Structures are given as C-alpha cells and as structure tokens.
C-alpha cells in the first residue's frame, strides 16, 4: 500500500499503521490454529510486559434500534437504567488501558446511547492505545462524537448496515432510517476528509440472512461510495431473545454464490473483504458446524469432545467489561470478577480466572465446548 491512500474525491489521508497491523495480527492468529503455539506466543508477550490485551467495553446496555436478529428486539428485555459513570470509566482506563493493545469501546450495545461518549473518548485518548475502535449503527453519530473521534485518534469506526436498499435496511433494522444513516455517514466522511493528521478507517458490518442475501451486490456497491477500508460479511447466528431465531439454507448458498464476484469487486475497489464464519471455515476451525442451518450446537457431542482441549486462548488476553463493571474473558462466559469491588490485578489472578484457564486444557466446561464464538469474536 502507498504511504498515502486516497479517500473521497481523491483527497489524501494518512493511514493508521496500527489499524493495518491489527488485521495482519488477526490473520496470523487465525492461521496459527494450534493451541500450544498460540498460547506460547501470548504468554511470551505477557512476560515481556508488552501491551497485549484485547478489550471490549460496553458503557451502556441499550440500543436505539430493534434489529430482528438482535437480542434488543426482545420485547421483554429491560436494559439497565444508567450507563457506566465517567468515574468508573476513568478507573477502568487507569487499570486496563496501559496494558491494552486493541480497545473496542462497544461490543453488543450502541455506544452513542451514552450521551457523554465524547467525554469517554477524551479520557481514552491520552493513554495512546495503539488500536481504538467502536461499532455503531451510525444513526446517533452527532457532530460532537465525530469531533471527539478525530481528536483522540480513534483507529477505526465500524458501522453495522444490514441492507443495500432503504426497504431492506429499514425492515431488518427496525426503527432505523436509511436517510439518517446516509446523512450521518456523509457528515463523518466530510469531517474525516477535512481533518489534519491520521484519521480512522471505516468498516461496514453486514449480517447475511434470508431477508437481505439477495442484495449483497447492491450493498457492496452502496458501501463503495464511502471508501471503506473493510467490509465484513457474517452469516446469521441465533441469539437468545432475538425476534428472529431461524434462517434458511438458501442464505448460505446465496453468500457462497456471490463471493467470487464480491472478492473481485473488493480487489478492484481496494478494500478488505472479510467473510468469517462460512460453514466450511467453522468446520475446519472447531470440527463442527455451529451455524443455525445444520444442527448448530446440537451437532456438538459433549461426550466425544469432553476430553479434548479447547483451542481458545481468550482468557490470557481478552476482556469484555460490562456496563456495571463485570469482567468476562469473552462474551459468553460468566463474569470472573467485578471492577466495582475488585482491582483488575486481583481479578486476573483470582480463583475464577485461574480455574477457567486450567480447565480449557484439561477438562473444558460445557459452555466452552459448545462455544460458537471461536474465530467469530474478532480474534
């Protein structure tokens, strides 16, 4: 890639090298599909006291949309009343950010529901975490959030879009506005274009399902106008509480049929196309098809797999921090501590985390054996 790369209307932008490095490291980790080698690499980096943590933080438990495949579509779901306080975020930042290499300031919720998210970015900036990202639906991206994103050198902004047309987008992303999405993206791109210095790259996420798989080409064509660095296509996966729990085998067929053309289109346009979680990739990685199309978790026989080590190293470098301070090694495992009542140092060396790390190699728990997130969680 050139030292400078072209943005909208030919305006030069400075690439964030740590952003490029993140995707290179991700590729290496996924290809190094051996638990012993992976763990040795992680432990070496930890022993050298290098930044090594991959941290995800949700500062609230809410969303402004009710997307059909998301747990926020559950009419009985009651989010917590208040987002994470500024004081609590400052405490987490002081303990965790100096050791963080990759930081996502959102995971499952909409970050801009936290009305002072710009202040949280201002707290984050001085720690100079090499890679900072957040995922949003973009509809609440006010100008103050855009300005804070730029001045704090956020590396990447991810926008979730599950349609290539107004009709499909608004049908799947219930409560969404195609007009507002495009208007906010235009504001973000204009501010990025005018900014002096490094700017965040733009990534789009698209959950492929029966309601939108017919317009993959339209979506990619729409995405190109915003000059994204990355477009990720991920297959539908059922989530507890979501309104939509089942999909059709035709979704897989539509994705696999469209991929050759989409990959060619990505190469020609100069963006990275990520296509994690196709059934074949999942089988190669974890030995069973975790998709909802062929048995899902029921395809995993616990009796046959109980004695096998689980190829997961997340408890050694990955954290998910909930709005109320809970610390999880991933998004599916129970909390191993809480930062309201314990320090991060105590949690990391505590009984719960120690037991989990030991069990992964000797006697993995059912939740780990059945995990669908290996490879799909971004690592």
C-alpha positions, 0 to 999 in steps of 0.5 A: 500500500502507498504511504498515502491512500486516497479517500473521497474525491481523491483527497489524501489521508494518512493511514493508521499503521496500527489499524493495518497491523491489527488485521495482519495480527488477526490473520496470523492468529487465525492461521496459527490454529494450534493451541500450544503455539498460540498460547506460547506466543501470548504468554511470551508477550505477557512476560515481556510486559508488552501491551497485549490485551484485547478489550471490549467495553460496553458503557451502556446496555441499550440500543436505539434500534430493534434489529430482528436478529438482535437480542434488543428486539426482545420485547421483554428485555429491560436494559439497565437504567444508567450507563457506566459513570465517567468515574468508573470509566476513568478507573477502568482506563487507569487499570486496563488501558496501559496494558491494552493493545486493541480497545473496542469501546462497544461490543453488543450495545450502541455506544452513542446511547451514552450521551457523554461518549465524547467525554469517554473518548477524551479520557481514552485518548491520552493513554495512546492505545495503539488500536481504538475502535467502536461499532455503531449503527451510525444513526446517533453519530452527532457532530460532537462524537465525530469531533471527539473521534478525530481528536483522540485518534480513534483507529477505526469506526465500524458501522453495522448496515444490514441492507443495500436498499432503504426497504431492506435496511429499514425492515431488518433494522427496525426503527432505523432510517436509511436517510439518517444513516446516509446523512450521518455517514456523509457528515463523518466522511466530510469531517474525516476528509477535512481533518489534519493528521491520521484519521480512522478507517471505516468498516461496514458490518453486514449480517447475511440472512434470508431477508437481505442475501439477495442484495449483497451486490447492491450493498457492496456497491452502496458501501463503495461510495464511502471508501471503506477500508473493510467490509465484513460479511457474517452469516446469521447466528441465533441469539437468545431473545432475538425476534428472529431465531431461524434462517434458511439454507438458501442464505448460505448458498446465496453468500457462497454464490456471490463471493467470487464476484464480491472478492473481485469487486473488493480487489478492484475497489481496494478494500478488505473483504472479510467473510468469517464464519462460512460453514466450511471455515467453522468446520475446519476451525472447531470440527463442527458446524455451529451455524443455525442451518445444520444442527448448530450446537446440537451437532456438538457431542459433549461426550466425544469432545469432553476430553479434548482441549479447547483451542481458545486462548481468550482468557490470557488476553481478552476482556469484555467489561460490562456496563456495571463493571463485570469482567468476562474473558469473552462474551459468553462466559460468566463474569470472573470478577467485578471492577466495582469491588475488585482491582483488575490485578486481583481479578486476573489472578483470582480463583475464577480466572485461574480455574477457567484457564486450567480447565480449557486444557484439561477438562473444558466446561460445557459452555466452552465446548459448545462455544460458537464464538471461536474465530467469530469474536474478532480474534 
